[in-house]
């Protein structure tokens, strides 16, 4: 790649990473989550999902970088619905719109 070529969009393929149903999200609603280095390579790898700030950081990271299996494993549907308005303020609108198109019940908040 030359210096004049554009980098590919980080949203490329994001729709394929979004689970088709909130019911598939089986992440914990309490306790610690330890992310693998491939997801948390420059920052904390441990997150307490009972701490709202840590959970928001975790969920924004997973929505942005996680694969579908990661999202299903680490994100809790109830907590995601509760946190969605704050997540929408912390991440790009383009990303949250893609999630809301795939999972319209998130947009209802």
FENBEL-V36375 format. One record per backbone hydrogen bond with DSSP energy under -1.0 kcal/mol. CO is the residue of the C=O (numbers start at 1). NH is the residue of the N-H. If there is no record, write none. Layout:
BEGIN
co & nh
CO & NH
CO & NH
END
This chain:
BEGIN
co & nh
2 & 5
9 & 12
11 & 14
14 & 17
21 & 24
22 & 25
31 & 49
33 & 47
36 & 39
36 & 40
45 & 35
47 & 33
48 & 51
51 & 55
52 & 56
53 & 57
54 & 58
55 & 59
56 & 60
57 & 61
58 & 62
59 & 63
60 & 64
61 & 65
62 & 66
67 & 71
68 & 72
69 & 73
70 & 74
71 & 75
72 & 26
75 & 27
76 & 80
77 & 81
78 & 82
79 & 83
80 & 84
83 & 87
84 & 88
86 & 90
87 & 91
92 & 96
93 & 97
94 & 98
95 & 99
96 & 100
97 & 101
98 & 102
99 & 103
103 & 106
106 & 109
END
